[in-house]
Amino acid sequence: MPSELMYSRGEPCIDCGVQVGEEHAAGCLETHCPRTGLPQTSCPGRHGHSGGGVWTGFLPGEEAAVAFGWFAALRPGQGWVPVAPRTDAVDYGTDYMPDFNRVFSQARWDQTTQRWVKPPALGDSRPHWAPPRE
């Protein structure tokens, strides 16, 4: 059986069924909280909203993980471990997927742009909130 992630790339929302570019239905759990960036499942109405937002074709945090090159693989006895992006991967599954946990724990949510911001590289003296270098 395919993983839920394979449905997230360009397919209708797996919770409310809207197409890419359409507003999520009220109460949809596959949108992000506009205040924290976390999936609505982690913030069901806690900040005075219930669903909403435009379906981009990506699950909350997925687009950032892919853009940052953050992936994880399930290793027996180790759990999910960070791995390099695979050029041979045609789909995500239980053994390889974007590293959502890393996005939610290491990146910073920018409420103004409604996007995740990658933390500065080691040795970069700029503050975590500073915009990325061009």
Residue, then its C-alpha position, 0 to 999 in steps of 0.5 A: m500500500p502506498s504511503e500518504l506522502m506519495y499523495s501529497r505531491g500535486e494530488p488533492c489534499i488527503d484530508c479535505g480533497v481540495q485541488v492544489g491552489e484551492e483553499h482547504a476546507a474548514g477543519c482540515l487537518e492537513t494545513h499548517c497553523p499560521r502562527t506556528g507552522l506546525p500541522q493543524t493536527s498539532c494545533p487544532g484550533r488552539h490559535g483561533h483558526s480551523g483549517g484554511g489556507v491554500w493547498t500547495g500539494f505538500l504536507p506541512g513541513e514537506e516542502a521545506a524538508v525537500a528544499f533544505g535537502w533534509f531526508a530520513a531513513l528508517r534503520p532497524g534498531q536506530g529508528w529514523v536517521p538523517v540521510a542525504p537526498r537520494t537521486d534514485a528515489v521515485d517516491y517516498g515510503t516507510d524507508y525514505m521520506p522528507d525529515f519532518n521532525r528536523v524541520f519542526s525542531q531545527a527550522r524557524w517558522d516565519q509568520t510574515t512569509q508563512r514559510w520555514v527558514k533554515p537555521p544558519a550553517l555551523g560557523d555562520s555568525r548571523p542570528h537565527w532570525a536573519p534572512p538567508r544570504e543571496 
